[in-house]
Amino acid sequence: MSSTIHQGFSLIDNNSLGIPAVCAACFDIQDVAEIEKVISGAVSAGQSWIVLGEGTNVVFSQDVNGIVIRPKFSGIDLIESQENEVVVRVGAGVNWHELVCWTLDQGYYGLENLALIPGSCGAAPVQNIGAYGVELNRFVERVDYVDLNRFESKSLTNAECGFGYRDSRFKQDLKDRALITHIYLRLSKIPSVCVDYPAIQAYLKQQGMEPTPENIFDAVCTIRRSKLPDIKDIPNAGSFFKNPIISADHFERIRASEPGCPGFKQPDGSFKVPAAWLIDQRGWKGKMFEGVGVHQHQALVLINPGHKAGAELLRLAKNIQQDILQAYRISLEIEPRVI
């Protein structure tokens, strides 16, 4: 049988925040043909369903009153090879960081800045993952998925995915309607690097390293490990809030009272402001509240060492949002999906 069934399934070890939620059943899917069978069975039983990758970007606000479907499509295949670039086909169940390591070993370049981002490859385009000046949409050739209304296999090109900052159609009109099975990435055979971020520049200079893809990979891994807690040690979902984008006038008003406020000018003239800086300025970093809190080294990361319910974590997030709104007139948006 191509799908594995777990009845009365605990999700505490299947979400990186360690929230003690449960679902009626969990299905591990490795065959497109199984999807219709599983969802039709859920509908007949009057149950809802959600699609879950590795659970690294989700907050369970309550138990799941239905079934969880985990895509376990495997494999990394070379689909196209030209003189200077390749296209690889990656199963949705492949771990993202393992893919980054594989591409580097093969001499296929571009993903180095995205090293150590937790989660599965199927979840990557949903969020349009990004880090250190690079976003996934730069490399996506197409995304294969199953339409969960018609149970038809479909594909979207890069342009059709509607990629934005931590956003895509899979979070918008295709939310809960699409189960991603494979992603196709176009990568370069020619070493090229992105060293826009000061942290990477400083690391390379300190280590006396040239800006090669391998050294960028090492720099990103080292920096992330120094700033972000390992989900195996401290339950977290990485960045809990998106970096807000505000108008130039709004940014200048903040800078007038907070001269140290950093901002990154966008092509349209607006400014992206680090949410971590805003939260840190308001004194939230390192604060704990009955089992949940803000990480002591990274204000953008909310942690759940007490394995508290999702409602407790969301209460803390709401308090932070209200404080930032009152202090800076900036609305912070939660990055993980709340279920």
Phi, psi and omega per residue, in radians:
M1 nan 2.404 -3.018
S2 -1.522 -0.170 3.087
S3 -2.092 2.490 3.119
T4 -1.827 2.310 -3.059
I5 -1.922 2.312 3.052
H6 -2.141 1.998 -3.112
Q7 -1.531 2.537 3.121
G8 0.899 0.978 -2.885
F9 -1.556 2.263 3.039
S10 -1.434 2.345 -3.115
L11 -1.772 0.122 -3.050
I12 -1.086 -0.572 3.104
D13 -1.666 0.138 -3.124
N14 -2.129 0.361 2.917
N15 -2.497 2.343 -2.978
S16 -1.205 -0.202 3.065
L17 -1.502 -0.082 3.101
G18 1.103 0.569 3.137
I19 -1.369 2.268 -3.077
P20 -1.382 1.195 3.096
A21 -1.778 2.791 3.089
V22 -2.311 2.801 3.040
C23 -2.308 2.860 -3.112
A24 -1.112 -0.701 3.124
A25 -2.830 2.703 3.115
C26 -2.216 2.299 -3.123
F27 -2.059 2.169 3.030
D28 -1.624 1.997 -3.012
I29 -1.825 2.244 3.086
Q30 -2.161 0.034 -3.061
D31 -2.451 2.238 -3.135
V32 -0.975 -0.642 -3.090
A33 -1.081 -0.419 -3.110
E34 -1.354 -0.366 -3.010
I35 -1.095 -0.846 -3.136
E36 -1.059 -0.713 -3.139
K37 -1.066 -0.790 -3.100
V38 -1.163 -0.834 -3.098
I39 -1.232 -0.663 3.092
S40 -1.073 -0.670 3.090
G41 -1.133 -0.666 3.117
A42 -1.152 -0.749 3.138
V43 -1.092 -0.746 3.132
S44 -1.073 -0.572 3.141
A45 -1.532 0.047 -3.139
G46 1.256 0.468 -3.100
Q47 -1.834 2.632 3.005
S48 -1.570 3.111 3.109
W49 -2.590 2.718 2.987
I50 -2.377 2.698 3.062
V51 -1.765 2.265 -3.078
L52 -2.261 2.284 3.056
G53 -1.495 -2.015 3.098
E54 -1.633 0.031 3.061
G55 1.265 0.466 -3.096
T56 -1.625 -0.049 -3.110
N57 -2.400 0.771 -3.071
V58 -2.480 2.541 3.042
V59 -2.124 2.030 3.070
F60 -1.468 1.888 3.137
S61 -1.379 -0.255 3.131
Q62 -2.853 3.109 3.048
D63 -1.140 2.684 3.119
V64 -1.522 1.980 -3.115
N65 -1.473 1.148 -3.088
G66 2.903 -2.636 -3.067
I67 -1.935 2.726 3.056
V68 -1.980 2.314 3.104
I69 -1.967 2.143 3.137
R70 -1.947 1.930 3.101
P71 -1.185 2.171 -3.125
K72 -2.072 0.505 3.113
F73 -1.106 2.254 -3.017
S74 -1.978 3.093 3.008
G75 1.739 2.472 2.994
I76 -2.205 2.017 -3.032
D77 -2.148 2.427 3.055
L78 -1.429 1.993 -3.071
I79 -1.662 -0.628 -3.069
E80 -2.564 2.403 3.113
S81 -2.393 2.083 3.079
Q82 -2.017 -3.055 -3.066
E83 -1.071 -0.730 -3.032
N84 -2.003 -0.086 -3.084
E85 -2.674 2.877 3.138
V86 -2.382 2.834 2.969
V87 -2.141 2.197 3.115
V88 -2.004 2.520 3.108
R89 -1.857 2.185 -3.005
V90 -2.166 2.268 3.092
G91 -1.184 2.543 -3.075
A92 -1.074 -0.438 -3.098
G93 -1.507 -0.061 3.123
V94 -1.233 2.384 3.096
N95 -1.179 2.366 -3.042
W96 -1.075 -0.852 -3.085
H97 -1.110 -0.628 3.089
E98 -1.096 -0.621 3.071
L99 -1.128 -0.771 -3.139
V100 -1.033 -0.767 3.111
C101 -1.085 -0.732 -3.127
W102 -1.110 -0.797 -3.116
T103 -1.096 -0.688 3.141
L104 -1.145 -0.714 3.106
D105 -1.088 -0.577 -3.106
Q106 -1.440 -0.186 -3.073
G107 1.421 0.501 3.069
Y108 -1.896 2.085 -2.892
Y109 -1.942 2.737 3.056
G110 2.390 -0.508 -3.016
L111 -1.637 0.063 -2.993
E112 -1.019 -0.681 -3.112
N113 -1.201 -0.233 -3.110
L114 -1.746 0.248 3.136
A115 -1.106 2.610 3.046
L116 1.152 0.178 2.994
I117 -1.270 2.148 -3.093
P118 -1.284 2.719 3.067
G119 2.101 3.141 -3.095
S120 -1.740 2.835 -3.129
C121 -1.191 -0.510 3.107
G122 -1.176 -0.512 3.138
A123 -1.437 -0.350 -3.031
A124 -1.009 -0.823 -3.141
P125 -1.263 -0.425 3.109
V126 -1.010 -0.835 -3.087
Q127 -1.550 -0.199 -2.953
N128 0.810 1.118 -3.042
I129 -0.976 2.622 -3.135
G130 -2.753 2.718 3.094
A131 -2.938 2.528 3.020
Y132 0.876 0.808 3.022
G133 1.502 0.077 -3.101
V134 -2.243 2.383 3.055
E135 -2.114 2.644 -3.065
L136 -1.011 -0.658 -3.024
N137 -1.003 -0.329 3.105
R138 -1.087 -0.430 -2.996
F139 -2.006 -0.195 -3.047
V140 -1.237 2.186 3.044
E141 -1.562 -0.856 3.061
R142 -2.862 2.911 3.115
V143 -2.249 2.205 3.053
D144 -1.638 2.403 3.124
Y145 -2.622 2.920 3.057
V146 -1.900 2.197 3.062
D147 -1.246 2.007 -3.036
L148 -1.389 -0.063 3.024
N149 -1.572 -0.711 -3.095
R150 -1.865 -0.159 -3.082
F151 0.973 0.767 3.095
E152 -1.944 2.484 3.065
S153 -1.416 2.267 -3.092
K154 -2.379 2.933 3.081
S155 -2.369 2.590 3.010
L156 -2.141 2.349 3.020
T157 -1.306 3.001 3.106
N158 -0.938 -0.856 -3.092
A159 -1.111 -0.568 -3.101
E160 -1.362 -0.238 -3.114
C161 -1.308 -0.282 3.116
G162 1.083 0.756 -3.087
F163 -1.163 2.468 3.027
G164 -2.550 -2.975 3.134
Y165 -1.153 1.935 -3.083
R166 0.898 0.727 -3.032
D167 -2.654 2.768 3.064
S168 -2.916 3.036 3.082
R169 -1.102 -0.401 -3.137
F170 -1.229 -0.256 3.025
K171 -1.769 -0.102 -3.068
Q172 -1.986 -1.887 -3.030
D173 -1.210 -0.349 3.116
L174 -1.740 0.148 3.120
K175 -1.049 2.231 -3.124
D176 1.112 0.207 3.098
R177 -2.029 -0.148 -3.061
A178 -2.291 2.364 3.013
L179 -2.016 1.911 -3.104
I180 -1.260 2.304 -3.141
T181 -1.874 -0.660 -3.120
H182 -2.602 2.644 2.988
I183 -2.133 2.590 3.135
Y184 -2.038 2.185 -3.074
L185 -2.098 2.323 3.070
R186 -1.731 2.040 -3.060
L187 -2.118 2.822 -3.068
S188 -1.704 2.525 2.988
K189 -1.539 -0.190 -3.136
I190 -1.688 2.126 -3.138
P191 -0.990 2.179 3.061
S192 -2.499 2.552 -3.025
V193 -2.326 2.763 3.025
C194 -2.100 1.983 -3.115
V195 -2.109 0.623 -3.080
D196 -1.170 -0.554 -3.032
Y197 -1.404 2.303 -3.125
P198 -0.981 -0.600 -3.114
A199 -1.094 -0.678 3.117
I200 -1.225 -0.751 3.109
Q201 -1.027 -0.774 -3.110
A202 -1.141 -0.702 -3.134
Y203 -1.121 -0.813 -3.127
L204 -1.090 -0.706 3.130
K205 -1.154 -0.753 -3.128
Q206 -1.113 -0.657 -3.110
Q207 -1.531 -0.086 -3.103
G208 1.144 0.632 -3.075
M209 -1.777 2.578 2.993
E210 -1.390 2.653 -3.123
P211 -1.375 1.168 3.067
T212 -1.601 2.815 3.092
P213 -0.981 -0.705 -3.135
E214 -1.128 -0.696 3.141
N215 -1.268 -0.590 3.043
I216 -1.097 -0.762 3.094
F217 -0.998 -0.852 3.129
D218 -1.071 -0.715 -3.137
A219 -1.112 -0.818 -3.121
V220 -1.091 -0.770 3.137
C221 -1.085 -0.761 -3.135
T222 -1.136 -0.785 -3.122
I223 -1.133 -0.780 -3.118
R224 -1.117 -0.722 -3.127
R225 -1.168 -0.514 -3.130
S226 -1.373 -0.444 -3.054
K227 -1.809 -0.531 -3.007
L228 -1.970 2.390 3.122
P229 -1.255 2.503 3.076
D230 -1.237 2.246 -3.115
I231 -1.094 -0.343 3.099
K232 -1.272 -0.433 -3.114
D233 -1.755 -0.748 -3.110
I234 -2.293 1.960 -3.109
P235 -1.005 2.209 3.118
N236 -2.801 2.934 3.120
A237 -2.088 0.499 -3.098
G238 1.203 -2.514 -3.130
S239 -1.110 2.128 -3.065
F240 -1.585 -0.377 3.128
F241 -2.196 2.573 3.022
K242 -1.298 2.614 3.004
N243 -1.259 2.099 -3.069
P244 -1.240 2.586 3.055
I245 -1.966 2.138 -3.050
I246 -2.188 2.891 -3.128
S247 -1.214 2.817 3.116
A248 -1.083 -0.696 3.127
D249 -1.104 -0.747 3.124
H250 -1.094 -0.755 3.134
F251 -1.095 -0.733 -3.134
E252 -1.156 -0.595 3.090
R253 -1.139 -0.688 3.107
I254 -1.181 -0.749 -3.136
R255 -1.103 -0.491 3.138
A256 -1.116 -0.623 3.132
S257 -1.747 -0.374 3.138
E258 -2.250 1.377 -3.049
P259 -1.005 -0.415 -3.099
G260 -1.516 0.023 -3.093
C261 -1.133 2.078 3.121
P262 -1.366 2.666 3.092
G263 -2.726 2.517 -3.124
F264 -2.035 1.992 -3.069
K265 -1.171 2.338 -3.138
Q266 -1.697 2.854 -3.105
P267 -0.974 -0.523 -3.119
D268 -1.543 0.089 3.109
G269 1.657 -0.167 3.084
S270 -1.344 3.083 -3.112
F271 -2.253 2.362 3.002
K272 -1.616 2.174 -3.101
V273 -1.910 2.296 3.127
P274 -1.105 2.072 3.115
A275 -1.069 -0.582 3.136
A276 -1.045 -0.686 3.140
W277 -1.133 -0.768 3.137
L278 -1.066 -0.792 -3.116
I279 -1.166 -0.709 3.123
D280 -1.106 -0.744 -3.131
Q281 -1.062 -0.506 -3.122
R282 -1.567 0.096 2.997
G283 1.440 0.348 -3.104
W284 -1.474 -0.416 -3.036
K285 -1.029 2.280 3.094
G286 1.449 -0.057 -3.115
K287 -1.388 2.381 3.098
M288 -2.049 2.520 -3.114
F289 -2.392 1.575 3.057
E290 0.896 0.912 3.013
G291 1.763 -0.223 3.057
V292 -2.187 2.767 -3.115
G293 -3.082 -2.952 3.128
V294 -1.932 2.294 -3.060
H295 -1.042 2.497 -3.049
Q296 -1.215 -0.380 -3.110
H297 -1.898 -0.214 -3.108
Q298 -2.543 1.876 -3.039
A299 -1.203 -0.248 -3.130
L300 -1.451 -0.146 -3.062
V301 -1.861 2.051 3.005
L302 -1.588 2.450 -3.050
I303 -2.132 2.727 -3.087
N304 -2.355 1.028 -3.099
P305 -1.125 -0.369 3.134
G306 -1.535 0.069 -3.113
H307 0.878 0.833 3.141
K308 -1.402 2.909 3.120
A309 -1.142 2.688 -3.125
G310 -1.028 -0.536 -3.141
A311 -1.059 -0.598 3.119
E312 -1.173 -0.719 3.133
L313 -1.166 -0.710 3.139
L314 -1.206 -0.517 3.071
R315 -1.143 -0.747 3.085
L316 -1.102 -0.771 3.141
A317 -1.046 -0.721 -3.141
K318 -1.123 -0.698 3.118
N319 -1.110 -0.699 3.098
I320 -1.141 -0.786 3.135
Q321 -1.024 -0.774 -3.120
Q322 -1.144 -0.652 3.138
D323 -1.160 -0.772 -3.136
I324 -1.171 -0.666 3.123
L325 -1.111 -0.754 -3.131
Q326 -1.205 -0.682 -3.060
A327 -1.383 -0.666 -2.997
Y328 -2.163 -0.030 -3.060
R329 0.999 0.691 3.106
I330 -2.128 2.261 3.106
S331 -1.643 2.015 3.091
L332 -1.459 2.343 3.124
E333 -1.808 2.293 3.107
I334 -1.170 2.312 -3.092
E335 -1.462 -0.814 3.133
P336 -1.162 2.755 3.062
R337 -1.365 2.304 3.103
V338 -1.725 2.155 -3.115
I339 -2.007 nan nan
